[in-house]
Amino acid sequence: MNRGAGIVAGMLMAVALAAGQGTPPGSGEAPKKTGNRRTPKPGVATPGVRREMSAITPEAVFPIEGTPDWQVLTEDALWVANGPKNTVHRLDPKTNTVVAAVAVGRRPCSGLTAGFGSIWSPSCGDKNVARIDVKTNQVVATVAVGPAQSEGGIAASPDAIWLVTDPKGVLSRIDPATNAVAAEVAVPANSAACVYGEGSIWVTTPEKNLLTRVDARTNQVTATIEVGPQPRFLTVGGGSVWTLNQGDGTVSRVEAASGKLIATIAVGVPGSGGEIAFGEGHVWATVFQIPLSEIDPETNQVVKQWFGAGGDSVRVGHGSVWLSNLREQNVWRFSPKQP
């Protein structure tokens, strides 16, 4: 996710919330932009793969003034962080409306996760983690550690919350019973994001091209795997861990059981920002310029790739793809079965 300097959010688009009434990103008044011109991303050249964002008709568009960003899904909601507004928004999939904006710490960053009846939101401004009760939509506790990097990630295992909290290489295990750090695990310096899956916490270290596996029960590092250049964001699904590699725009696939790199997938999305998610049996990656790439785990190839305005964060659930369009100040909901 590209949330650094050089992004000035554009005007809030006039969008409808009803199914089928969304306005595609890039239509209407274009958002203002500053900073250096970005190098175009090549994508993949496979015939029949390329599509345009304007071809997608959203089921719903949720206007969120600011920079709608990190997402997490729960049984009855999608939650979206909004850094400039210091809020986390709750979206209702049944009514396709924004039903709450929860005030959290200054500049929520480094992901969202759900667990223990709560949403956990790291703060780059306050250097802590806010705990939101999903029943009351209120912050009920704060954890006195913050993210090591703004472009990272936070994870929930069956009995803990996990976050890289020190650039020297500290993965903190947070006890939801006490809202305090219960253990610290040494991981490579400058590690960034983490995710839980297959009984382990998986941690990326971009500058060393590494994926580290930590046993979520014993707090022990069990494997260190070399993947593609500059892996940052990652997801788990289909028995594998998938890293989005900012260095060359590939996705690395690591078999979770063996810890072996089993595929390197050309996606053509190099550069900063981006995110990746698993859902509906496929892998979904997002970056600016190419807001969505769909990867089939059966072939380890990109099968569809959409070009145009939009993108920043992606999740798949409630039968839909959810795409944060940071510059357009909205969130799209649409069917994963796009032609």
C-alpha positions in Angstrom: 0.0 0.0 0.0 1.5 3.3 -1.1 0.7 5.7 1.7 3.8 7.8 1.8 4.4 11.5 0.8 3.2 12.5 -2.6 -0.4 11.4 -2.3 -3.0 14.2 -1.9 -6.4 12.6 -1.9 -8.8 13.9 -4.5 -12.4 15.1 -4.1 -14.9 12.7 -2.7 -16.7 11.1 -5.6 -20.5 11.2 -5.7 -21.3 7.5 -5.6 -24.3 5.4 -5.0 -24.4 2.7 -2.4 -27.1 0.6 -4.1 -26.0 -2.5 -6.0 -25.0 -1.8 -9.6 -24.9 2.0 -9.2 -21.2 2.5 -8.5 -19.0 5.0 -10.4 -15.8 3.5 -11.7 -12.5 4.9 -10.3 -11.1 7.5 -12.6 -14.5 8.8 -13.7 -15.6 12.3 -12.7 -13.1 14.8 -11.4 -9.6 13.3 -11.2 -7.8 13.3 -7.8 -4.9 15.7 -7.4 -1.5 14.2 -7.4 1.9 15.5 -6.4 5.4 14.2 -6.4 7.5 12.4 -9.1 5.9 10.7 -12.0 5.6 7.0 -11.3 7.2 4.5 -13.7 4.4 2.5 -15.5 4.0 -1.0 -14.3 4.2 -3.6 -17.1 1.8 -6.2 -15.9 1.8 -9.5 -17.8 1.7 -9.9 -21.6 -0.3 -13.1 -21.7 -3.0 -12.8 -24.4 -6.5 -12.5 -23.0 -5.4 -11.5 -19.5 -5.6 -7.7 -19.7 -8.8 -5.9 -18.7 -9.8 -2.3 -17.9 -11.1 -1.2 -14.5 -13.9 0.6 -16.3 -15.3 -2.8 -17.3 -16.1 -3.7 -13.7 -19.6 -2.7 -12.4 -19.4 -2.7 -8.6 -22.2 -4.1 -6.5 -21.7 -1.2 -4.1 -19.4 1.7 -3.6 -18.7 3.0 -0.1 -17.6 6.7 0.0 -15.0 7.2 2.7 -13.5 10.7 2.9 -9.7 10.6 3.6 -7.6 7.6 2.5 -9.5 4.3 2.9 -6.8 1.8 3.3 -6.1 -1.4 5.3 -9.0 -3.9 5.6 -10.1 -6.9 7.7 -13.2 -9.0 7.3 -15.4 -10.3 10.2 -18.6 -12.4 10.1 -20.8 -9.5 9.6 -18.6 -6.6 8.5 -15.6 -5.2 6.6 -13.4 -2.8 8.5 -11.3 -0.2 6.8 -8.5 2.0 8.3 -8.3 5.7 7.4 -5.0 7.4 8.4 -5.8 11.1 7.9 -9.1 10.8 9.8 -7.6 8.7 12.7 -10.6 6.3 12.2 -11.5 2.7 11.4 -14.8 2.4 9.4 -17.3 -0.4 9.7 -19.0 -1.4 6.5 -22.2 -3.6 6.6 -22.3 -6.2 3.8 -26.1 -6.7 4.3 -27.1 -3.0 3.7 -24.0 -1.9 1.8 -23.6 1.1 4.0 -20.9 2.6 6.3 -22.4 2.1 9.7 -19.7 3.4 12.0 -16.5 5.4 12.1 -14.5 4.5 15.2 -11.9 7.0 16.5 -8.6 5.2 17.1 -5.0 6.3 17.6 -3.2 8.9 15.4 -2.5 7.6 11.9 -3.6 4.0 12.0 -1.2 2.0 9.9 0.5 -1.4 9.4 -2.7 -3.4 8.9 -5.8 -4.5 10.7 -6.6 -7.9 12.2 -9.6 -9.5 13.9 -9.7 -11.8 16.9 -11.1 -12.2 20.4 -14.2 -10.2 19.6 -12.1 -7.3 18.6 -10.5 -5.4 15.8 -6.8 -4.5 16.4 -5.5 -1.3 14.8 -1.8 -0.3 15.1 -1.1 3.4 15.3 2.0 5.0 13.8 1.3 8.3 15.5 0.8 7.0 19.1 3.0 3.9 18.8 0.4 1.6 20.2 -2.4 -0.8 19.2 -6.1 0.1 19.6 -8.5 -2.7 20.5 -12.0 -2.1 19.2 -15.0 -4.1 20.6 -17.0 -5.3 17.6 -20.2 -5.2 19.6 -20.0 -1.6 20.7 -17.7 -0.1 18.0 -15.6 1.5 20.7 -12.0 1.3 21.7 -11.9 -0.7 24.9 -8.1 -1.0 25.4 -4.7 0.0 24.0 -1.6 -2.1 23.9 1.6 -0.2 24.7 3.6 -1.2 21.7 3.5 0.1 18.1 4.5 -1.1 14.7 8.1 -1.1 13.6 7.1 0.0 10.1 4.1 1.8 8.7 4.0 -0.6 5.8 3.7 -3.8 7.7 0.9 -6.0 9.1 -0.7 -7.4 12.2 -2.0 -11.0 12.7 -4.2 -13.0 15.0 -3.6 -16.6 15.9 -6.0 -18.7 18.0 -4.5 -17.4 21.3 -2.5 -14.2 20.5 -2.1 -11.1 18.5 1.3 -10.7 16.6 3.1 -7.5 15.4 6.7 -6.6 14.5 7.4 -3.9 17.0 11.1 -3.1 16.7 13.2 -2.6 13.5 16.0 -4.4 15.3 14.0 -7.6 14.8 11.3 -8.1 17.4 8.1 -10.0 16.8 5.8 -9.3 19.8 3.2 -11.8 21.0 0.3 -9.9 22.6 -1.9 -11.6 25.1 -5.6 -10.6 24.5 -6.4 -11.5 28.1 -4.0 -8.8 29.5 -3.6 -6.5 26.4 0.1 -6.7 27.0 3.2 -8.3 25.4 3.6 -11.8 26.6 6.7 -12.8 24.6 9.2 -11.4 22.1 10.6 -13.5 19.2 13.9 -12.5 17.5 13.4 -12.2 13.8 15.6 -10.6 11.1 16.2 -6.9 11.5 13.8 -4.6 9.5 11.1 -7.2 9.2 7.8 -5.8 8.1 4.5 -7.7 7.9 3.2 -10.9 9.4 0.3 -13.2 8.9 -1.1 -16.4 10.6 -1.7 -19.6 8.8 -1.1 -23.4 9.0 -0.2 -23.1 12.7 2.6 -20.6 12.2 3.3 -16.8 12.0 4.9 -15.9 8.8 7.1 -12.7 8.7 8.6 -10.8 5.7 11.9 -9.1 5.7 12.1 -7.0 2.5 15.7 -5.9 2.4 16.9 -9.5 2.9 14.4 -11.2 0.6 13.3 -13.5 3.5 10.2 -15.2 4.8 10.5 -16.4 8.4 8.2 -19.1 9.9 7.5 -18.9 13.7 5.7 -21.7 15.6 2.7 -19.9 17.1 2.6 -22.3 20.1 6.3 -22.3 21.0 7.4 -18.9 19.8 10.3 -20.5 18.0 11.6 -19.7 14.6 11.3 -22.9 12.6 12.4 -21.9 9.1 14.0 -19.0 7.1 13.1 -19.1 3.4 14.6 -17.0 0.6 11.9 -15.7 -1.7 11.7 -13.0 -4.3 13.3 -9.5 -4.0 11.8 -7.2 -1.4 8.8 -9.3 -0.1 6.6 -7.2 2.1 2.9 -8.1 2.0 1.8 -11.7 2.2 -1.2 -13.9 2.6 -2.0 -17.6 3.3 -4.3 -19.9 1.4 -4.3 -23.2 -0.5 -1.7 -24.7 1.7 0.8 -22.0 0.8 2.2 -18.7 1.8 2.2 -16.0 -0.9 4.5 -13.0 -0.8 4.1 -9.9 -3.0 7.7 -8.9 -4.0 8.2 -5.2 -4.5 11.6 -5.6 -6.1 10.5 -7.3 -9.3 6.7 -7.5 -9.1 6.6 -11.2 -8.7 4.7 -13.4 -6.2 6.5 -16.1 -4.4 4.6 -19.3 -3.4 6.0 -21.2 -0.4 4.5 -24.6 0.6 3.5 -24.1 4.2 4.1 -27.7 5.4 7.7 -27.9 4.0 8.7 -24.3 4.0 10.0 -24.7 0.4 9.7 -22.2 -2.4 7.6 -23.9 -5.0 6.8 -21.2 -7.5 7.7 -17.7 -8.6 4.9 -16.0 -10.5 5.4 -13.1 -12.9 2.8 -10.5 -12.1 4.5 -7.4 -13.5 3.8 -5.1 -10.5 7.2 -3.9 -9.2 7.6 -0.9 -6.9 6.3 0.4 -3.6 2.9 -0.2 -2.1 0.5 -3.0 -3.0 -1.2 -5.8 -1.0 -2.2 -9.4 -1.5 -5.1 -11.6 -0.3 -6.4 -15.1 -0.8 -10.1 -15.9 -1.3 -12.6 -17.7 -3.5 -9.8 -20.2 -4.3 -7.6 -17.6 -5.9 -4.9 -15.1 -5.0 -5.6 -11.3 -5.5 -2.9 -8.6 -5.7 -3.4 -4.8 -5.8 -1.1 -1.9 -6.7 -1.7 1.6 -8.1 -1.9 1.5 -12.0 -2.9 -2.2 -11.9 -5.5 -2.3 -9.2 -6.2 -6.0 -9.4 -4.4 -9.1 -10.5 -6.0 -12.6 -10.2 -3.8 -15.6 -9.8 -5.0 -19.2 -10.2 -3.2 -21.5 -7.7 -3.8 -24.5 -10.1 -1.5 -23.0 -12.8 0.5 -20.4 -10.8 -0.3 -17.8 -13.4 -2.1 -14.5 -13.6 -5.5 -15.2 -15.3 -7.0 -11.7 -15.2 -5.4 -8.3 -14.7 -7.2 -5.0 -14.5 -5.5 -1.7 -15.5 -6.6 1.8 -14.6 -7.3 4.0 -11.6 -7.9 2.6 -8.1 -6.5 0.1 -5.8 -4.5 0.0 -2.5 -5.9 -2.8 -0.3 -7.8 -6.0 -1.1 -9.8 -8.6 0.8 -12.2 -11.4 -0.4 -15.2 -12.5 1.6 -19.0 -12.4 1.9 -19.0 -13.6 -1.7 -17.2 -10.4 -2.9 -13.9 -8.8 -3.6 -13.4 -5.6 -1.5 -11.0 -3.1 -3.0 -9.8 0.1 -1.3 -9.4 2.8 -3.8 -7.3 5.2 -1.7 -6.9 8.0 -4.2 -10.6 7.9 -5.1 -11.6 7.9 -1.4 -13.9 4.9 -1.7 -14.2 1.1 -1.3 -15.6 -1.0 -4.0 -17.5 -4.3 -3.6 -17.8 -6.5 -6.6 -18.2 -10.1 -7.7 -15.0 -12.2 -7.9 -16.5 -13.8 -11.1 -15.7 -10.9 -13.4 -15.6 -11.8 -17.1 
